[in-house]
């Protein structure tokens, strides 16, 4: 299975995909049944009537070369807890445009699908984690996001990104200008409940510890591969658990942080 994923990087020509997660549930669906996830048996961490945690709607952001469809197992898992979810389709998601441009799509999606005063929780898988972070840290998203969960995100880059020259892949290389900018100041996350979930057995995020962040909760999960972090029952339960964490009063009432940027021209 990993040979199929890595072969995408090996293909020559300008049209090769930077499929850092080119997971597609299709590749793993045959394994998922009975082995990785069973949403009917998943343990709920919080009941729909539990008021100890704010029941924000949850916005899910997929990874590179994928779509909102890949988040269906996670949506099903969160539905067991009575959580309302929505998933964005980033276009194009194959690395041809910058992560900033994708973050602008996320910002506009929030404005369109959430009311002006509505707070939300964000979950980003792989590249989607960086898109979420850029929105929260650089575009004023911290003024309305209560919880941010990154799942196997290349928070400090991945060596695999050196195998592709597309703009988003270059930005996901360790030491890139994009990552230096994103990681030089963590203060914008002070009022956001941050959780970083990652697996030591990732094989797409190299090194796997690149997914770790110095803020919030850092949780390693022994999933057998990168794509399984949004398919296997254990990681999905951990996402649900992170989203059930109660917020401090100052977070619930906070309007701190820069307001969302109204105009921003992304790099290409």
C-alpha positions as CSV (number, residue, x, y, z in Angstrom):
1,X,0.0,0.0,0.0
2,X,2.8,2.4,0.8
3,X,4.4,1.5,-2.5
4,X,1.3,2.9,-4.2
5,X,1.5,6.2,-2.3
6,X,5.3,6.6,-2.8
7,X,5.0,5.8,-6.5
8,X,3.2,9.1,-6.9
9,X,6.3,10.9,-5.8
10,X,8.5,8.8,-8.0
11,X,6.6,9.7,-11.2
12,X,8.5,12.2,-13.3
13,X,7.0,15.3,-15.0
14,X,5.3,18.4,-13.8
15,X,2.0,16.6,-13.3
16,X,3.1,14.3,-10.5
17,X,1.1,14.8,-7.3
18,X,2.6,15.8,-4.0
19,X,0.3,13.3,-2.3
20,X,1.6,13.5,1.2
21,X,-1.6,12.0,2.3
22,X,-3.2,10.8,-0.9
23,X,-5.0,8.5,1.4
24,X,-8.4,8.3,-0.3
25,X,-10.6,6.2,1.8
26,X,-10.9,4.0,-1.2
27,X,-7.4,2.7,-0.7
28,X,-8.1,1.5,2.8
29,X,-11.9,0.8,2.7
30,X,-11.4,-3.0,2.3
31,X,-9.3,-3.0,5.5
32,X,-11.5,-0.7,7.5
33,X,-14.4,-3.0,8.0
34,X,-14.0,-4.9,11.3
35,X,-10.3,-4.1,11.6
36,X,-9.9,-0.4,12.0
37,X,-13.1,1.3,12.7
38,X,-16.6,0.4,13.7
39,X,-18.5,3.6,14.5
40,X,-21.4,1.6,16.0
41,X,-19.1,0.3,18.7
42,X,-17.1,3.4,19.2
43,X,-17.0,4.7,22.8
44,X,-18.6,8.1,23.2
45,X,-16.7,10.5,25.4
46,X,-19.5,13.0,25.8
47,X,-23.2,12.6,25.5
48,X,-25.2,15.0,23.3
49,X,-26.8,16.5,26.4
50,X,-23.6,17.0,28.3
51,X,-23.2,20.8,28.9
52,X,-19.7,20.6,30.4
53,X,-18.2,21.2,27.0
54,X,-19.3,23.7,24.4
55,X,-21.0,22.0,21.6
56,X,-19.6,23.9,18.7
57,X,-20.0,22.7,15.2
58,X,-16.9,21.0,14.0
59,X,-15.2,21.9,10.7
60,X,-13.1,19.2,9.2
61,X,-10.2,19.9,6.8
62,X,-8.8,17.1,4.6
63,X,-5.3,16.6,3.4
64,X,-3.5,16.9,0.1
65,X,-4.8,15.2,-3.1
66,X,-8.0,14.4,-1.2
67,X,-11.4,15.7,-0.6
68,X,-14.1,16.1,2.1
69,X,-15.2,12.5,1.4
70,X,-12.1,11.2,3.2
71,X,-13.5,12.7,6.5
72,X,-16.6,10.5,6.4
73,X,-15.4,8.0,9.0
74,X,-14.5,10.9,11.4
75,X,-17.9,12.5,10.8
76,X,-19.6,9.2,11.6
77,X,-17.6,8.9,14.8
78,X,-18.4,12.4,16.0
79,X,-22.0,11.9,15.2
80,X,-22.0,9.2,17.9
81,X,-21.4,12.0,20.4
82,X,-24.1,14.1,18.9
83,X,-21.6,16.5,17.3
84,X,-22.6,18.4,14.2
85,X,-19.8,18.4,11.6
86,X,-19.2,20.0,8.2
87,X,-16.3,19.3,5.8
88,X,-14.7,21.6,3.3
89,X,-13.5,20.7,-0.1
90,X,-10.2,22.5,-0.8
91,X,-9.7,23.1,-4.6
92,X,-7.3,22.3,-6.0
93,X,-5.9,20.1,-3.3
94,X,-3.0,18.7,-5.2
95,X,-0.3,21.2,-4.2
96,X,-0.6,23.5,-7.1
97,X,-1.5,26.5,-5.0
98,X,0.0,27.8,-1.8
99,X,-1.1,26.9,1.7
100,X,-2.0,30.5,2.2
101,X,-4.4,30.3,-0.7
102,X,-6.0,27.2,0.7
103,X,-6.3,29.0,4.1
104,X,-8.2,31.8,2.4
105,X,-10.6,29.2,1.1
106,X,-11.1,28.0,4.7
107,X,-11.6,31.6,6.0
108,X,-14.2,32.2,3.3
109,X,-15.9,28.9,4.0
110,X,-16.2,29.8,7.7
111,X,-17.8,33.1,6.8
112,X,-20.2,31.5,4.5
113,X,-21.3,28.5,6.6
114,X,-21.1,29.9,10.1
115,X,-23.0,32.9,11.4
116,X,-21.0,36.0,12.4
117,X,-21.1,35.2,16.2
118,X,-20.8,31.5,15.9
119,X,-17.8,29.8,17.4
120,X,-16.4,26.6,16.0
121,X,-13.9,23.7,16.5
122,X,-11.4,22.8,13.8
123,X,-9.9,19.4,12.9
124,X,-7.2,19.3,10.2
125,X,-5.6,16.1,8.8
126,X,-2.1,16.2,7.5
127,X,-1.8,19.2,5.1
128,X,-5.2,20.3,6.4
129,X,-3.6,20.8,9.8
130,X,-1.3,23.5,8.4
131,X,-4.2,25.1,6.6
132,X,-6.1,25.3,9.9
133,X,-3.1,26.7,11.7
134,X,-2.5,29.4,9.1
135,X,-6.1,30.5,9.3
136,X,-6.1,30.5,13.1
137,X,-2.6,32.1,13.6
138,X,-2.3,34.4,10.6
139,X,-5.8,35.3,9.5
140,X,-7.5,36.0,12.8
141,X,-9.2,32.7,13.1
142,X,-8.2,32.5,16.8
143,X,-11.0,35.1,17.4
144,X,-13.7,32.5,16.8
145,X,-12.0,29.0,17.0
146,X,-12.3,27.3,20.4
147,X,-10.5,24.0,19.7
148,X,-7.9,23.0,17.1
149,X,-7.0,19.4,16.6
150,X,-4.2,18.6,14.1
151,X,-3.9,14.9,13.0
152,X,-0.6,13.8,11.6
153,X,0.1,17.3,10.3
154,X,3.6,18.2,9.1
155,X,3.9,21.0,11.6
156,X,7.7,21.1,11.1
157,X,7.7,19.7,7.6
158,X,8.3,16.3,6.1
159,X,11.4,15.1,4.1
160,X,9.0,13.5,1.6
161,X,8.1,17.0,0.4
162,X,11.5,17.3,-1.3
163,X,10.3,14.8,-3.9
164,X,7.9,17.3,-5.5
165,X,8.3,20.9,-6.7
166,X,4.7,22.1,-6.4
167,X,4.3,25.2,-4.3
168,X,2.5,23.6,-1.4
169,X,5.0,20.8,-1.2
170,X,7.9,23.3,-1.1
171,X,6.1,25.0,1.8
172,X,5.9,21.6,3.6
173,X,9.6,21.1,3.5
174,X,11.5,21.4,6.8
175,X,12.8,24.9,7.2
176,X,10.6,26.5,4.6
177,X,9.8,30.2,4.8
178,X,6.2,29.2,5.3
179,X,6.9,26.9,8.3
180,X,9.4,29.4,9.9
181,X,6.7,32.1,9.8
182,X,4.1,29.8,11.2
183,X,6.3,28.4,14.0
184,X,8.0,31.6,15.1
185,X,5.1,32.8,17.3
186,X,2.7,30.5,19.1
187,X,1.1,33.2,21.1
188,X,-2.0,33.4,18.9
189,X,-2.9,30.0,20.1
190,X,-3.0,31.0,23.8
191,X,-6.9,31.1,23.9
192,X,-7.4,28.0,21.7
193,X,-7.6,24.5,23.0
194,X,-4.9,22.8,20.9
195,X,-4.3,19.1,20.5
196,X,-1.7,17.4,18.3
197,X,-2.3,13.8,17.4
198,X,0.4,11.8,15.6
199,X,1.8,8.3,15.1
200,X,5.4,7.3,15.4
201,X,4.7,4.9,12.5
202,X,3.6,7.5,10.1
203,X,6.0,7.0,7.1
204,X,4.6,10.0,5.3
205,X,5.5,12.7,7.8
206,X,9.2,12.1,8.1
207,X,10.4,12.3,10.8
208,X,7.1,11.5,12.5
209,X,7.9,13.8,15.4
210,X,7.5,16.7,13.0
211,X,3.8,16.5,13.8
212,X,4.4,17.6,17.4
213,X,3.7,21.1,18.7
214,X,5.1,22.9,21.8
215,X,1.7,24.1,22.8
216,X,-1.4,22.3,24.0
217,X,-1.8,18.5,24.3
218,X,0.7,16.3,22.4
219,X,-0.6,12.7,22.0
220,X,1.2,9.9,20.1
221,X,-1.0,7.1,18.9
222,X,0.4,3.8,17.7
223,X,-1.5,3.7,14.4
224,X,0.2,1.6,11.7
225,X,0.3,4.2,9.0
226,X,-0.5,7.9,8.1
227,X,-3.9,7.3,6.4
228,X,-5.1,5.2,9.3
229,X,-5.1,8.3,11.5
230,X,-8.5,9.2,10.0
231,X,-9.7,5.6,9.6
232,X,-8.7,3.6,12.7
233,X,-11.0,3.6,15.7
234,X,-8.3,4.6,18.3
235,X,-7.3,7.9,16.6
236,X,-10.9,8.8,15.9
237,X,-11.8,8.3,19.5
238,X,-8.9,10.5,20.5
239,X,-10.2,13.2,18.1
240,X,-13.6,12.9,19.8
241,X,-12.0,13.1,23.2
242,X,-10.0,16.2,22.3
243,X,-13.2,17.9,21.0
244,X,-15.0,17.1,24.3
245,X,-12.5,18.9,26.5
246,X,-14.2,21.7,28.5
247,X,-13.2,25.3,27.8
248,X,-12.2,27.8,30.4
249,X,-14.6,30.7,30.8
250,X,-12.2,33.2,29.3
251,X,-12.1,31.0,26.2
252,X,-15.8,30.8,25.9
253,X,-16.3,34.5,26.2
254,X,-13.1,35.6,24.6
255,X,-13.0,38.0,21.7
256,X,-9.2,38.4,21.9
257,X,-7.0,37.9,19.0
258,X,-6.8,39.8,15.7
259,X,-10.0,40.0,13.8
260,X,-10.3,38.0,10.7
261,X,-8.5,39.5,7.8
262,X,-10.9,40.9,5.2
263,X,-8.5,41.1,2.3
264,X,-5.4,39.1,1.7
265,X,-3.7,38.2,-1.6
266,X,-2.3,34.7,-1.5
267,X,1.0,33.7,-3.0
268,X,0.9,31.3,-5.9
